[in-house]
Every structure is written in structure tokens, then in C-alpha cells.
């Protein structure tokens, strides 16, 4: 089909969205290995996530101002969107996850957070007032089953390392709500929406202020260290992982994640977001010599299968929509997409 035809726009957005989603997943997935190198030298989870968000906000400050040229009127109307995004899509999932790991194993807490995938599917279904297709339901089952294996939850349970805590369960479910809100709020795309770069920068600034308050009040313990860190068998200055966390794992990740959600819709973007777990395992392998198990590789295949099923279902849905309304392009970037 010629590139100038209207139907080619969704195809271009779909391809760009897939690239953006993979970049976001890889960037988010890199945070675990680099943050762990800081934690092993005396940093607390709260301090690591604070410098990650604050550094990203600083890096995006000038680009955010430039992106707002000609759009300042949107900020006057959309400042509540920035505050909600910073609080629920940036601060909530990270803070709730770190509180959850105080009561649960890391694997169980991460699994609870990624139940946000189911919340996204539920939200889209309620918005559309219809049940998800059988293909989407199959993709959910495959992805969740794969996630359980990637996190090696069976191994945690049999080893006795995974303990149950109602408090931890509550924090884990709050993290899932925050993760779901990231995809839903990021996917909102209409004329009154802030530019993706501005939404990411503004949200990170709002989250930085919130984390600063949590740190100053002692609700989120923070401690720092300037000791060298160990990564990929080498000794590196402390600022190397800090810079990576800010520039890649936060600034790049949030901007790419917003573009992916707007181009693909909340459902598909959230499924592709599961790639963060796979990239996290890969980075831990390369940088920390934590080799993945066979069961984790099998889980990765299931997650990939679930993503493919959901993506193919959306492609078919877009094709049906284009056929039923000739010449009318689909709008994969809306919340109801997917």
C-alpha cells in the first residue's frame, strides 16, 4: 500500500510503537542490575530510586521546556494530569514495590506488581463495555504463566524463601495499580494531551518532590555511599550506575514508554512491558553474573508467546476496523485501543 494512503499511518505507528516499547522495556529492565550494585555498597532502595527519578527530571528539564513551546496553554489546563501521572504512574509503583519487598521476597513482590497487566485488560474491557477477546484472554494466561516461571516462583515456594504477608500483599497490589496507571495514563492521546516529553518530564518532577517529602519525613529511609561499585567484573565509580539509572532507566524509559502506549494502546503496550522482566534477567546475567535458569528461559518463551498473541489480535482488529470504514485510519494510541 502506498505510504501516502491513510491506512498506512497505523502501520507506521505500530512499527514505531513496537520499537519504542522494546526500548522502554530494556531501559526499565536495566535498573535492577545497576541499582543492586549501589545497594551492595550501602545505598537503600529509597535513595537509589530517588536519585534515579531526580536525575531523570534534571536531564529532561530543558527538553521538557522546549517541548512545551507553543503548548503552555495545555499545561495550564493539564497540570492535574501531570500531578496524577507523577504520583500514580511514577512514584506509586516504585514506592509500593520497595515497601512490598520489606515483607515479601523480591520475586513475589515483582509478580504482584506485574498483575497490573490484568488491571489494564480489565480497564480497557470496562471502558469498551465488552469482554476481552478469547485471543487476549489466552495472551493473559500465557504471559502470567511465563512471568511466574521467569521469576522462578515455584523455586521460591519450594525453598521456603517466599513468605506470605498481608501487609506485603497490600503493597504489592498497590504497585500493580501504579503500573497499570502508567500504561493507561500514558496511552491517553488527544488534542488536549501534553506532548509525551512534557508529560514524562513534568511527571518525574512531581515524583521527585513526592519522594523528597517521603525521605525528609523518614517514611522512605535513604542512605548514600561514594564507594566504588562492581559491574561486569570491573570496579567503577558510584556515579556510573547513578547516571545510568537517571539517563537510561528513567528518562529514556518513561519517554519511550509514553510513546509506545500512545501508538499501541494500553493493552498491547502493557504486554510488551513484560519484556522488562526478561531484560532484567539478561542484564543480571551480563553485569552481575547471575545466570538464568532453564525454567526462566521457558518462562520467557511463554511471555513472548502471550505478547505475540495479543499483538496479532490487535492487528486483526485494526484490519477489521479499516475494512468496515473504508479510508478511515485506526487510532491505536487511544486508551480504548487493544
N, C-alpha and C positions, 0 to 999 in steps of 0.2 A: 504494500500500500504506500503511495507517495507520502513523503514526510509532511506535506502541506495539508493533508486531509485532517479533519477534526478528530477522527478516531485514533490518529497516531499519538495524540497528546497523552492519553492514559498509558499507552505502551512505553513512551519515553519516561513518564513519571514512575511507572512500575519498575523499569530497569534502574533508574537513578535511586528510587526508594530502596531497592534491594541492596545496592552498593552502600547507601547511607546507613541502612540497618546493620549491615555487617561491620562497617567502620565503628558504629556506636557499640555494638556487642564486643568487638575486640578491645575498644578503648575502655569500656566499663570493666571487661574481664581482666584487664591488666592491673587493676587497682589492688587485687588481693595479694599478689606476689610482692609488689613494691611496698604496700602498707605493712606486710608481715616483716619485711626487712627492717622497718622502723620500729615495729613493736618489739622485735628481739633486742633492740638496744635501749629499751626503757620508755618508748613512747606509749601512750594509752590510745585506745581506739578513738576516743573523743578528740584528742589532739591531732591524730592523723587525718580524720575526716574534716576537722576544722581547717587545717592548712590546705587540704585539697580543695574545699569549696571557696575559701577566702582567696587562695591563689588564682583559681579559675576566674573568680569575679574580677580580680585586679587585671588579669590578662585580657578579659573581654570588655573592660570598661570603655576604652577608646573605640573598638569596633562597634560596641553597642550604641554609643553616642552617634557614630557615623551612620549606623543602620537606621537610626531614628530621624535622620534628616528628612523633612517633609512628612513625618509621621507623628510628630509630637502631639497632635490632636488626639491620636489613638491612645497615647499614654494617659492623657487627661481623663479619658473615658475608661481606659482599660487597666488602671493601676490596681483595682481589686483582683484582676486576673493575674497580675504579676505576684501579688502577695499570696494569693491562694496557691499558685504554682510553686513559689519558693517554699511555702510551708508544707504543702501536702505532697508535692511531686519530687522535691529535692530533700528537704530536711526530715520529713516524717519517715520515709523508708530507711534512711541511713541511721537516724537516731533510734528508731524502734528496733532495727536489726541488731545494733550494738547492745541495746538493753536486753534483747532476747538471748544473745549469746552468754549473758551473765547467768542464765538459768538453764539453758539448753546447750547441747553440742552444736558446733558450727554447722554441721551437715543438716541437722534437724531444723535449725533456725533458717538456713538458706532455703530449705524445701518449703517451709511455711511462707516465706516471703514470696516465692515464685508461684504460690497458689493464687497470686494476683492475676495470673493468666486466666483462671476460671472466672474471676470477677469481671475482667474485661469482656469475656464472651457473654456473661450474664447481663452486663450493662448494655451491650450492643443489642442483645435479644430483647431486653425490656424497651429500649428506645425504638426498636423496629416493631415491637409488639408481635413478635413471632419467635418460635423456637429456632435455634441454630440448625443448619442443615446436618444431615447424617455424616457428611464428609467432615464438617467442622467438629462434630462430636467425636468422630474417630480420631481426628488430629489431636484433640484434647487428651484423649485416653493414651495415645501413643507418646505424646510429649510429656505428660505427667509420669507415665511409667518409665520413660527414658530418664527423666530428671531424678527419679528415685534411685536408679542404677548409677547414674553419673555421680551422685552424692554418696554412693555406696551405703545407703541407709540400711539395707539388710545386714551389712557387716557391722555397722554401728550398733544395731539392735542385738546381734548375737554376741558381740564383745562386751555388752553391758555398758558401753560408754554413753549411750543415749538415754538420758533420764527424763522423765515426764514432769512438767511443772505447769500448773495452771497460769502462773504469772508469766512464764516464758511463752506459753501458748498465746496469751493475750497480746504480748508484744510482737510475736511473730505474725499474728493476724493483722495487727496494725501496720506492720511492714508491708504485708500483702496489699492492704488498702492503698498505701502510699505508692507502691509500684504500679498498681492498676491506674491510679490517678495520673501518674506520669504519662502513660500511653493515651489515656482518654483526653487529658487536657492538652497534650502536645498535638493531638490529631485535629483539634478544632481549627478549621481553616475557612475563613470567610473575610469579607472586605473589612470588617471591624477588628480583625485579629492583628496583634502586634507581629512585626517581622520575626521569624524564628530566632535570629541572632539577638534581637532585643528582648524577646521573652526569656531566652536562656540567660543572658547577662543580668537582666532585672531579677529573675528568679534566684540566681546564685547570690546576688547582693542581699536579697531578702533573707535567704537561708543563712548567709554569713552573719547577719545581725542576730538572727534567732539563736544560732549556735554560740555566738559570743555571750548572749544573755545566759544560756544554759551553762556555759563554762564559768562565768563570773559568779553565778549563784551556787556553783558546786553540784548542780544536778547532773552534769556530764563531766566527770573527772578528766582533767587534762594535765599531762606532763610531757616535757620535751627533752631531747638529748642531741648533742652535736657529735656523738661518737660515729665513726665510720660504720657503714653497713656492708653486709656480704650479699652479693648478687652474681649469679652465674660464675661462681668460684673466684670472684675478684672482690677486693676491698675498695669501696667507693665512698666519697664524701656524702654526708647526710642529705645535702641539698639535691643530689641526683634523684632519689626517689620522690622527694617533695616536689621537684619541678615536673617529674613525670605525672604524678598524681594530679597536679593542678592543670598542666597544659594538655595532657592526653586523656587521663582517666576522668576528668571533669569537663573542662572547656570543650574539647573536641567531642567527647561522648554526648554531652547534652545537646549541643548544636546539631550534630548528626542525628541524634535520636528524635529531635523535633521534626527535622526534615523528613525522616523516614516515616514517622507517624502521619504527617500531613499528606505524603504522597501515597502511602499504602493503606492508611486507615488503622484504627486502633487494634483490631483483631490480628491482622497479619503482622503488624509491627511488634506486637507483644509476643507472638510466637517466635519471630526471628530474634527477639530479645533474649530468648532462652540460649542463644548462642553464646551469651556472656558466660554461662557456666562452663561450656566447652572450652572457650578461650581461657578461662581462669585455670582450668586443669592443664591446658597447654603451657601457659606462662609459668605455672608452678613447676612443671616438668623441666622447662628450659632454664629458668632462673634460679629455682630452689632445689633442683634435682629430685623433685617429688614425682616419681614415675606413676602414670595412671595404671590402674588395674584392668584386666580383661573385662570385668563386669562394667567398668566405667566406659570403656570403648564401645561395648554393646549398647549401653545406655545412650551414648552419643548418636549411634545409628538410629535408635528409636526416636530421639528428639528430632533429628534431621528428617526422618520419615513423617513425623507429625507436622513439621513446618511445610514440607512439600505438599502434603495432602490439603492443608488449609490454603496454601498459595494457589494450587491448581483449582480449587473450588472457587476462589475469588476471580481467577482468570475466566472461568466458565461463566460466572455470574456477570462479569463485565461484558463478555461476548453476548450473553442473552439480552442484557440491557441495551447494548448498541444495536442489536437486531430488532428489538421491539420498538425502538425510537430511532429510526434511521437518521444518521448525521449528528445525533446528539452525543457528545462525549460523556463518559462516565466521570464521576468525581471521587476517585479513590482516597482523596485526602480528608474526607469528612468523617466525623465520628461514627456515622452510621455505616461507613464502608466496612467491608469484610464480612 
